[in-house]
Amino acid sequence: MAKALAQNICPDHRNRDLECQRAMDDDFKLLIAVAENEGWSWQEIALALMELTEDYVAAMRLDAQMREGASLGVPISKMLH
């Protein structure tokens, strides 16, 4: 049974990216196992994860741009590139 995603208790840790990976590892492996058990190939799973990650990054960039623009009181461009 996978543990719950570990909470970030060290916001100033020098290896935050590695700590985040470690915290997510068990849940990530569980997600992969579930997808494989449903019949998806590793290639399909990897592509889906990459596309979902790209969508997440684009949404977070847009959100950050909107917050930044709102705090500056300037019109916001919705272009991500």
C-alpha positions as CSV (number, residue, x, y, z in Angstrom):
1,M,0.0,0.0,0.0
2,A,1.4,3.4,-1.0
3,K,1.9,6.0,1.6
4,A,0.1,9.3,1.3
5,L,2.0,12.0,-0.5
6,A,4.6,13.3,1.9
7,Q,4.1,16.8,3.1
8,N,6.7,19.5,2.4
9,I,8.0,20.2,5.8
10,C,11.3,21.9,4.8
11,P,10.5,24.8,2.4
12,D,14.1,26.0,2.4
13,H,15.7,22.6,1.7
14,R,18.5,22.9,-0.8
15,N,17.4,19.9,-2.8
16,R,13.7,20.7,-3.0
17,D,13.4,19.1,-6.5
18,L,14.8,15.8,-5.2
19,E,12.7,16.0,-2.1
20,C,9.6,16.5,-4.2
21,Q,10.5,13.5,-6.3
22,R,11.0,11.4,-3.3
23,A,7.7,12.5,-1.8
24,M,5.8,11.6,-4.9
25,D,7.6,8.4,-5.8
26,D,5.3,5.8,-4.2
27,D,2.1,7.5,-5.5
28,F,3.7,7.8,-8.9
29,K,4.6,4.1,-9.0
30,L,1.0,3.3,-7.9
31,L,-0.4,5.4,-10.7
32,I,1.8,3.5,-13.2
33,A,0.8,0.1,-11.8
34,V,-2.9,1.0,-12.0
35,A,-2.5,2.1,-15.7
36,E,-0.6,-1.0,-16.6
37,N,-3.2,-3.2,-14.9
38,E,-5.8,-1.5,-17.1
39,G,-3.9,-2.6,-20.1
40,W,-2.0,0.6,-21.1
41,S,1.5,0.1,-22.5
42,W,4.5,1.8,-20.9
43,Q,4.7,4.0,-24.1
44,E,1.1,5.1,-23.8
45,I,1.5,5.8,-20.1
46,A,4.7,7.8,-20.7
47,L,3.1,9.9,-23.5
48,A,0.0,10.6,-21.4
49,L,2.1,11.7,-18.4
50,M,4.2,14.0,-20.6
51,E,1.2,15.6,-22.2
52,L,-0.5,16.0,-18.8
53,T,2.7,17.6,-17.5
54,E,2.8,20.0,-20.4
55,D,-0.9,20.9,-19.8
56,Y,-0.1,21.5,-16.1
57,V,2.9,23.7,-16.8
58,A,0.9,25.8,-19.4
59,A,-1.9,26.3,-16.9
60,M,0.4,27.2,-14.1
61,R,2.3,29.7,-16.3
62,L,-1.0,31.3,-17.4
63,D,-2.1,31.5,-13.8
64,A,1.2,33.1,-12.7
65,Q,0.9,35.6,-15.6
66,M,-2.6,36.5,-14.7
67,R,-1.7,37.0,-11.0
68,E,1.3,39.1,-11.9
69,G,-0.7,41.2,-14.4
70,A,-3.5,41.6,-11.8
71,S,-1.1,42.8,-9.2
72,L,0.5,45.3,-11.7
73,G,-2.8,46.4,-13.1
74,V,-1.8,45.8,-16.7
75,P,-3.6,43.9,-19.5
76,I,-2.7,40.2,-19.6
77,S,-1.5,38.4,-22.7
78,K,-2.9,34.8,-23.0
79,M,0.0,33.7,-25.2
80,L,2.1,31.0,-23.6
81,H,5.0,31.3,-26.0
